[in-house]
Amino acid sequence: EAGVVQSPRYKIIEKKQPVAFWCNPISGHNTLYWYLQNLGQGPELLIRYENEEAVDDSQLPKDRFSAERLKGVDSTLKIQPAELGDSAVYLCASSLDRRHEAFFGQGTRLTVV
Amino acid sequence: DQQVKQNSPSLSVQEGRISILNCDYTNSMFDYFLWYKKYPAEGPTFLISISSIKDKNEDGRFTVFLNKSAKHLSLHIVPSQPGDSAVYFCAASPQGGSEKLVFGKGTKLTVNP
C-alpha cells in the first residue's frame, strides 16, 4: 500500500513569490493534516480536513496561507507571498479518521531566500 | 509554553542495551499518547501509542509506559539496534486520536555498534 505522497521534496524560492505544495493521502483515509516543522522543533498542526471540509484551521496564518482539498482526496497548501520565516519543512499526514494514528509523508523542505 | 516536553535533546546507548526516552506533559486533558520515529529527510513514522486507560503497551522491542499522576511517559527499546538511531518524537492528544496532536521537540537517539 502506498504511503502519503508529497511533492515537491525540495523548493527554493525568492521572498514574495508564491509557492504550492501537493499531497496525496493514503487511499481510504478521510482525515488529512498539514503540519509545519521548524528546525529543532516538533511538527505543528496548520490545518485538518475531514473529507473535503477544513474542520480545524485555527493555526493557519490566513493572510498568506491557503489550503484546499477538492473531492476529499488530494490537497494543496499555498503560500502567497512567501516570507523568509516560512523556510521550514511542510508535512502532510493522513489517518483513517480522527481517532486513529496519523501517517506522514516525507515532507517538502521550503527555503525562502 | 510547551505542553509536551522532551528534556533530553540526545541520547547515546550501546547496541544490545536498553534505550529509555522520556516525555513529560502538562495538559491533564491529554488522553492519548504516541511515539513517532524520524530518520533524516523522511517524515515521522508512527511507532507505538497508548491510551490513558492503560499504563503499559508493548509491541516487540518497543514498550511505552504511562504514569498519569506524574504526567510522564517513557519509551523503552530493548535490545537497541543501530537501525534504531533516529529522532524520536513524543506526541499527545486530548481527544483519543490524531485530531489535535501536540508534539515534543524530539530526542535524537544514537545506538553505537
Interface residues (C-beta under 8 A of the other chain):
Chain A: V4 Q6 T31 Y33 G40 Q41 G42 P43 E44 L45 R48 D56 L91 A93 S95 D97 R98 R99 H100 E101 A102 F103 F104 G105 Q106 G107
Chain B: V4 L34 Y36 A41 E42 G43 P44 T45 F46 S49 F89 A91 Q95 G96 G97 S98 E99 K100 L101 F103 G104 K105 G106
